[in-house]
Amino acid sequence: MRVLLGLSVASALRLALAFVIDTKRATVCNGRAELCNRSYGNITFIGAHDSFAESEDPFALARDQDVDITTQLNDGVRLLQAQSHMNNGVLHFCHTNCILFDGGTVLDYLKTVKSWLDAHPTEVLTLLFTNPEGVSIPGVWAPAFDLSGVAAMAYIPPNMPMKQSDWPTLGELLGNGTRVVVFMDAGADGADGSVPFILPEFQMIWETPYGFTDATFPCSVNRTSGPLDTTDHMYMINHSLNVDIIFSLTVSDPIEASVTNSVDSILANAYGCTQFANGRAPNFILLDWVDVGQAYQAADILNGFRT
């Protein structure tokens, strides 16, 4: 007991989690023994775009998913993306604004994620959140992570920014009890105070353009920042097809989802981007309608598990 007296609650929880997971780290990581010794920076993960924006109502035009985040995770999604907005003084996940689609509070969302993680102790998960209103990271975001319990599971890099080649293996993340990697698109540069587990996305990940209405998904480096060279970043392809409906308003296209999320379409997009990454496959493939198509088969191919 005296050993733990000088530790924070989060640090004590990290040690406890590491003790529980350590015996399993060499046998299975994210469902495969082969991934335990593979770097986080050298794996392709399937991601859910606007993961909170789930509805079965075909007239809910702001929806991007058919199934909730627990089902997404059960199906194999290992990156959850979400857009935040303040709503009556509380941080919510909303699509464009909270009138159009309100996915509930960030705290409730993170509690759901934590419950799933507790039930799946050999899984590494990435969270990628957008912060378009520049909400304070230490003042608003960090308390939600702390109260949900996710903060105690979050990875803190030994140095910043981390090169793609420097990330630990999945086995190491699991063994250390730090199996949640958190990225933020804006505000995580420490300008308003440091929260070391909320990482600045574009310093370590570049993205392709988004909002495509062209089903060929031409690849280019769209969003990134220094100081690392682009080839030292991980990268994410935005593989979601939109359709124009009226007055230049575009929405995600569920009708073509089975084609967009097919092996052929995903691989064509992925292989078209390798020219910008020294031949490497994408780290993250961000999709709408993740329950439709063959995304997980495509990820298996990119990870070398099938041809």
N, C-alpha and C positions, 0 to 999 in steps of 0.2 A: 504493500500500500504506500509506503514512504517513497517509493520510486516515482509514483504518479503525482505526488503532492505538488511538484513544481511545474506540472504540465497543465496546459489549458484543457478544457473539456474536449475541444475539437482534436487536440493532439492525442489525448487519451483514447478517444474513439478511433482515431487512425490506427493506433497500436493494436487495439482490440480487433479491428477489422482485419488487419494484416495477419494476426495470429490465426483467425478463423479461416482465412483464405489460403494461407501459405501451403497447406497440405494438398491443395487442389491445383495450384498454379502450373504444375508440370504435366497435368493430365488433360485439362480442357480449358480453353480460353475462347470466349465467344463461340462456343459450340464445336471447336476443333482443336485437337492437340497440336496441330502444325502451327497454329497462330501464337502459341505461348512464347515461342522464341523469335517471333517476328516483330520488328519494330512497328509501333503505332504509326509511324510516318511512312510505312511501306505496305499498307493494307487499304483496300477499297471497301468503304462502308456505304450502305444505302441510307439516305436521309429523307425525312418527310418535311416538305415545304409547308409552311403555315400549319404545323402539326395540330394545333388547337382548333383550326377552322374546319371542324367536322360536322357534317349534316347529311342526312339521307333525303332531305327536301330538294328536289331538282330545281326549285324556284329560288333557292338560297344562292344567289349568284356569287356571293363572296366566299363561298365554301371552296376548299381545295382538297378536302379529304372526305372519304365515305365512312371511315372508321375512327374510333377514338384512340388516344395515345397508348393506352394499355394494349389494345389490339395491334396497333402499329408495332409496338415493341415485341409483342408475342410473335408476330409474323416475321420479324428479323430486322426491322429498322434499328440502326445504331447511331443515328444522328437525328436529333429533334431540333428543328428550326422554328422560331416564333418571333413575331413582331410585337413590340410593347407600346403601350400608350397609357398615360394617366387618365383615370376615369373617376371623377369626384374625389380626387386626392389619393386614390389608391392605384397601384401599378397593376395593369391588366395586360393580357395578350389580346390584341384586336387586329383585325385585318383592315388596314388603311385608317379607319377610325372605329370607335366603339359603338357608334350608331349602326354602321354597316354590318359589323360582325363582332360581337363581344364574346371572347372565349373564356372569360372568368379571370380571377386574380392570378397573378404570377405565383403567389404563395400556395394556392390550392393546386395549381399545375405542378409545382415542385414537390408537393406532398405526394401527389400521385406517382411521380417519377421515383421518389424515394421508396414508396411501397413496392413498386415493381423491382427496383434494385435489391431491396431486402429479400425478395422472393427468388432472385436470380443472382446468386453471389459470385458466379464466374463470368460475368458480363462486364465489358468496358463500354461506356456510353459517352457520346459527345453531345453537348448542348451548344447550339449556336443561336444567340439571341440578338435582335436588332434593337437599337436604342435611338430612334429617330428624333425624340424630343430632348435628348441629352440629359436624361434623368440621372441624378447623382448615383454613382456606383457605390460609394461607401454609405451614403445616407439612405438610399432606398433599395437598391438591388441587394446589397450584402445582407441586410436583415432578413430578407425573404429566403435567401440561401441558408442562413443560420437557423431560422425558425423551422424550416422544413427538414433540416438534418443533412441536406445535400452538401453543405460546405465542408463537413467533416470527411467527405469522400472525394473531395476535389483535388486534382493534381496541381502542384506548384512547381514550375520548372526551376532548375538550379541556376539558370541564366536566361536572359531575354535579349533578343528574340531567339527562339530555338530553330536551328536548321532542320529541314526535313530528315536529314540523316542522323540527327542527334537524339531523336525521341526514344524513350525506353520501350522495351518489349511489352506486349500485353501481359505476359507473366509477371514482369516487374511491377506494372501498375496494379495488378491484382494482389501480388504479394505484399505491396506496401500499403494496401488499403486506399489507394488513390485512383479509383477506376472511373471517375467522372472528369472529363476534360471540358472546360467551359470557355467559350469564345464569345466576344462581344464586338459588334461592328464599329461602335463609336463610344468614346468616353472611357475606355479601359486603358488609357495611356498614363494614368496616374495623375492627370492634371488637377483633379479635385480630391485627391487622396488615393492611397494605394490599397487595392484589394488583390493580393497576389495570385489568387486562383482564378480571377476573371481576366482572361487574356485578350489582348488586342488582335482581332482576327487578321486584319490585312497585313500586319507585320510578319505573319507566318503562313497565311493562306491567300492565294489569289483565286479569283472567281472568273468564270466566263460571263458574258452578258446574260440578262434575264428578260422575261417578257416576250419570248420568241413567238412569232406567228409563222415562222419558216420551219417546217418540219425537218429540214436538213441540218439544223443546229450548227451553223458555221462557227468554228472555234476561234476565239481570240482572248488575250489577257485583258480583262475589262476593269477589274478593281484590285489594286495591290498598293503596298507602300513599302518603303525601305526600313532599315538599311540593307537587308539581305537582298541578294540577287534573286530574280524571279525563279531561277532554277533551283534555288535553295528553299523555296517555299513548298509547302504542300499545296494542293489545289482542289477546287470543287467545280464540277460542271452543273449548271442550272439546266436540267433536262425536263422542263415543263413547257408544254405547248399551249399557247393562248389562241383565242379566236375573237375576231371583231364581231360585236353584236349590233351596236347602234352608236352613231355619233362618235366614232373612234374609241368607244369604250371596249376594252378587251377583258375577257375573263378566261379562266382556265377551262380547257376543253375536255370534258369527261367522255364525250362520244368517241374521241380518237385515242383515249387513254391506253387501250389494249395494244395499239400500234406504237404509240409514243414510248410506252414502257416495255416494249418487246426487246428481246435479246439483240436483234439486228439493229434497231434504232439506237439503243444505249451504247452498243459496242462501236457503231459508226461514229457517234459523238465522242466517245472516249478515245478511240484511236486517232481521231482528228486533232485531239489536243496534246497528244504525246510529244509532238514536235516542239512544244514550249516547255517541256519538262524532262529533257534528256531521255526521252523514250519511256518515262514512267507512266503507269496508269493513274487515273485520278484517285485521290484519297477519298473523296466524297461525291456521291451522285445524288443530287437533290431532286425529288420527284413530287408531283401531285398524284393523287389517287394511287397510293402505294399498295393498295390491296388488289390492284388490277395489273395484269401483265406478267412479265418474267424477270423482274429486276434482280431477284436473288440468284437466279441462274446466271445472269450477266455478271454479277459480282463474283460468283464462284469462278467464272472463266477469267476475269481480270486478276483474281487472286491465285490463279494457277491450279485450281482444284478440278477443273473439267475443261474439255476442249469443244 
